Amino acid sequence: MTATLPTPQPRTEALPRVTRRAALSRELRARGRRRLAGADLLTVAAWGSAAAAVALYLADGAAGQFGSVASALTAIGIIAGLIGTDLVLVMLLLAARLPWIDRAIGHDRAMAVHGSLGKPSLYLLLAHMVFLLLGYGASEGLNPIAEAVSLWNLVPDMWLAFVSIALFIAVVVTSLVAVRRKMPYEFWHAIHLLSYAAVLTAIPHQFSVGSLFAEGHWQRLYWEVFYWGVVVALLWFRVVTPVVRTWRHQLTVSRVVQEGNGVVSIEMTGLRLHELTGEGGRFFVWRFLAPGLWWHAHPFSLSAEPHGEALRITVRNLGRGSAALARLRPGTKVALAGPYGNFAHSSRTRPGLVLVGSGIGITPIRALLERAEFAPGDATVILRASAPHQLYLREEIASLCRARGAVLYELVGRRARGSSWLPRHQTGLHLTDYLPASAPTLADSDVYVCGPREWSDAVLADAKAAGARDETLHRERFDW
């Protein structure tokens, strides 16, 4: 067990400490307000798109189609399908890695919302199918099963709609946490790509069945623009941008350094690397173009900002894919996409800074400490590990803390049972107990947490209990 508090090295400052803190506070709070406004705008746009789809349908004469049971069931089915399809397209936009979405809410939150929309979208699409079968069947005197058989046999594109529903069910079921944890990432990812096939197979019947999307209707224009916008966003940001970035920077592995048991740092050289700043701890998706490895996508943060023509990531052996990285040979070409996420100085909203990392989650803490702006004494760094050898990059972090005037704690030891994130011998303490008296309060600080999920949850719960607001809490997850 260790708990160290380095003596900050004084630096010559142009402004007194309090004045510098106040100036930084004004800048960061203004930035935070802009980010919150951007997040609110995205929320309004997402729900507004669904409302617009329904409004266009009702304005096109559908409002008067509730005169009979059959027509009412049909109208309800169509509305469910419109909202469900709209939400699916919103999900795809959230997964497209659009820079302005990433800046507003961060990759983690975008993917969390993406995941939360999966089941509601599926339920709406199932309701779309059921209500239409009931409505069509009621108007033709057929039961739902007979109506389904009739549609399958008589409507050319309808079989694709049934295939689409089956694909959506497969994607949603395999995305459930209980199911997802039992399968390899590559297998889950391959199934998840079926969501694109599900959308594609759903499109034909929307434009060929009935007059809903007939030529000259505003509804048709709305959906054509929405569909093509999603396609362009996915192709541009998921395919074209990574390919161009890989070609532009020409990354090559220069050496692999053993940092500890099962932990290596991979150093890379390339061109124009100053453009690849992770702004502290944002992550890139890396592909090492070696036999057996090129098809593995690895989301890793930088463990040090680019210096000259070199940059570095630090990786822990967490599976077959990451274990093979320890055997990378110098000269291996590297493809990349990113950076992504809000684990960065640009996400700051407060003058105080609290960085908390555990295990391999310490590595982005080191990069963020290098990049973040703060007055001496206003930053606290807490490194957490079960054993001293798990304090990865500790010497580099200690050196940065001394040079920049940050307070450093190294908390080593096994956790107590329960919800504490601290070692057993420090049970009963809280995050606020590690802040210097002269530092900003936790409510006036940004808290960055990176480590195992349950441990990170405990740290964030401790911070919230002490008055930290949601917009000041930032986490980097090392799970999929």
HUVENVEN-V529098 format. One record per residue. N is the residue number from 0. SS is DSSP state (~ for helix, > for strand, _ for the rest). PHI is phi in whole degrees, -180 to 180 (NA if undefined). Layout:
n=[N:N]
ss=[SS:SS]
phi=[PHI:PHI]
//
This chain:
n=[0:1:2:3:4:5:6:7:8:9:10:11:12:13:14:15:16:17:18:19:20:21:22:23:24:25:26:27:28:29:30:31:32:33:34:35:36:37:38:39:40:41:42:43:44:45:46:47:48:49:50:51:52:53:54:55:56:57:58:59:60:61:62:63:64:65:66:67:68:69:70:71:72:73:74:75:76:77:78:79:80:81:82:83:84:85:86:87:88:89:90:91:92:93:94:95:96:97:98:99:100:101:102:103:104:105:106:107:108:109:110:111:112:113:114:115:116:117:118:119:120:121:122:123:124:125:126:127:128:129:130:131:132:133:134:135:136:137:138:139:140:141:142:143:144:145:146:147:148:149:150:151:152:153:154:155:156:157:158:159:160:161:162:163:164:165:166:167:168:169:170:171:172:173:174:175:176:177:178:179:180:181:182:183:184:185:186:187:188:189:190:191:192:193:194:195:196:197:198:199:200:201:202:203:204:205:206:207:208:209:210:211:212:213:214:215:216:217:218:219:220:221:222:223:224:225:226:227:228:229:230:231:232:233:234:235:236:237:238:239:240:241:242:243:244:245:246:247:248:249:250:251:252:253:254:255:256:257:258:259:260:261:262:263:264:265:266:267:268:269:270:271:272:273:274:275:276:277:278:279:280:281:282:283:284:285:286:287:288:289:290:291:292:293:294:295:296:297:298:299:300:301:302:303:304:305:306:307:308:309:310:311:312:313:314:315:316:317:318:319:320:321:322:323:324:325:326:327:328:329:330:331:332:333:334:335:336:337:338:339:340:341:342:343:344:345:346:347:348:349:350:351:352:353:354:355:356:357:358:359:360:361:362:363:364:365:366:367:368:369:370:371:372:373:374:375:376:377:378:379:380:381:382:383:384:385:386:387:388:389:390:391:392:393:394:395:396:397:398:399:400:401:402:403:404:405:406:407:408:409:410:411:412:413:414:415:416:417:418:419:420:421:422:423:424:425:426:427:428:429:430:431:432:433:434:435:436:437:438:439:440:441:442:443:444:445:446:447:448:449:450:451:452:453:454:455:456:457:458:459:460:461:462:463:464:465:466:467:468:469:470:471:472:473:474:475:476:477:478:479]
ss=[_:_:_:_:_:_:_:_:_:_:_:_:_:_:_:_:~:~:~:~:~:~:~:~:~:~:~:~:~:~:~:~:~:~:~:~:~:~:~:~:~:~:~:~:~:~:~:~:~:~:~:~:~:~:~:~:~:~:~:_:_:~:~:~:_:_:_:_:~:~:~:~:~:~:~:~:~:~:~:~:~:~:~:~:~:~:~:~:~:~:~:~:~:~:_:_:_:_:~:~:~:~:~:~:~:~:~:~:~:~:~:~:~:~:~:~:~:~:~:~:~:~:~:~:~:~:~:~:~:~:~:~:~:~:~:~:~:~:~:~:_:_:_:~:~:~:~:~:~:~:~:~:~:~:_:_:_:~:~:~:~:~:~:~:~:~:~:~:~:~:~:~:~:~:~:_:~:~:~:~:_:_:_:_:~:~:~:~:~:~:~:~:_:~:~:~:~:~:~:~:~:~:~:~:~:~:~:~:_:_:_:_:_:_:_:_:_:~:~:~:~:~:~:~:~:~:~:~:~:~:~:~:~:~:~:~:~:~:~:~:~:~:~:~:~:~:~:~:~:_:>:>:>:>:>:>:>:>:>:>:_:_:>:>:>:>:>:>:>:_:_:_:~:~:~:~:_:_:_:>:_:_:>:>:>:>:>:>:_:_:_:_:_:_:_:_:_:>:>:>:>:>:>:>:>:>:>:_:_:>:>:>:>:>:>:>:_:_:_:~:~:~:~:~:~:~:~:_:_:_:_:_:>:>:>:>:>:>:>:>:_:_:_:>:~:~:~:_:_:_:_:>:>:>:>:>:>:>:~:~:~:~:~:~:~:~:~:~:~:~:~:_:_:_:_:_:_:_:>:>:>:>:>:>:>:_:_:~:~:~:_:_:_:~:~:~:~:~:~:~:~:~:~:~:_:_:>:>:>:>:>:>:_:_:>:_:_:_:_:_:_:_:>:~:~:~:_:_:_:_:~:~:~:~:_:_:_:_:_:_:_:~:~:~:>:>:>:>:>:>:_:_:~:~:~:~:~:~:~:~:~:~:~:~:~:_:_:_:_:~:~:~:>:>:>:>:_:_:_:_]
phi=[NA:-140:-144:-110:-132:-62:-78:-59:-84:-66:-126:-76:-112:-73:-125:-57:-58:-64:-64:-65:-62:-64:-64:-65:-62:-62:-64:-71:-65:-63:-64:-63:-64:-66:-66:-64:-64:-64:-65:-64:-64:-63:-62:-62:-64:-64:-73:-65:-65:-67:-63:-65:-61:-70:-62:-64:-66:-66:-70:-91:103:-72:-62:-98:-98:-107:-78:-135:-62:-62:-70:-66:-61:-64:-63:-62:-62:-65:-61:-60:-66:-64:-67:-60:-64:-59:-66:-62:-67:-62:-59:-65:-65:-65:-90:-81:62:-69:-57:-72:-69:-61:-68:-76:-127:85:-64:-59:-69:-60:-73:-66:-65:-53:-67:-70:-86:-60:-67:-58:-63:-64:-61:-66:-69:-66:-63:-56:-66:-65:-67:-68:-64:-67:-67:-63:-63:-64:-75:-109:73:-116:-77:-57:-67:-63:-65:-62:-63:-63:-64:-59:-83:-103:-102:-55:-94:-70:-62:-66:-65:-67:-62:-60:-61:-62:-67:-61:-61:-61:-66:-68:-63:-73:-90:-63:-55:-62:-80:-63:-70:-95:-126:-60:-57:-61:-67:-61:-63:-62:-67:-63:-65:-64:-61:-66:-64:-63:-67:-63:-74:-83:-65:-54:-69:-67:-100:-106:-99:74:-112:-59:-110:-67:-56:90:-89:-62:-61:-62:-61:-57:-72:-63:-64:-64:-61:-66:-62:-66:-60:-63:-61:-63:-66:-70:-90:-97:-122:-64:-59:-60:-64:-64:-65:-62:-65:-68:-100:49:-73:-141:-66:-100:-166:-121:-114:-76:-101:175:-65:77:-127:-132:-104:-109:-99:-131:-117:-179:-112:51:-73:-62:-79:-101:-59:-90:53:115:-143:-64:-108:-115:-103:-107:-129:-94:-84:-124:-54:82:-118:-61:-91:-88:-100:-117:-86:-126:-81:-68:-99:-159:-64:-58:-125:64:-111:-137:-144:-148:-123:-125:-127:-109:-70:-117:171:-61:-65:-72:-63:-69:-68:-65:-103:-61:-101:-55:100:-64:-75:-131:-103:-147:-140:128:-84:-131:95:-116:-84:-153:-61:-66:-92:-65:-133:-136:-74:-78:-141:-125:-113:-128:-134:-132:59:-68:-68:-70:-65:-70:-62:-62:-67:-68:-61:-69:-97:-66:-98:-165:-77:-54:91:-96:-121:-122:-116:-122:-105:-123:-156:-78:-142:-57:-70:-91:-86:-67:61:-63:-67:-64:-67:-62:-65:-64:-63:-64:-70:-105:79:-97:-91:-120:-121:-114:-107:-118:142:-73:-72:-76:-67:111:-100:-72:-98:-96:-64:-55:-73:-119:-59:106:-84:-135:-58:-65:-70:-100:-87:-60:-61:-86:-82:-58:-66:-63:-67:-111:-133:-91:-114:-112:-128:-144:169:-57:-58:-63:-64:-62:-58:-67:-63:-66:-64:-63:-65:-63:-63:-91:107:-70:-90:-57:-72:-99:-104:-132:-136:-119:-100:-109:-147:-123]
//
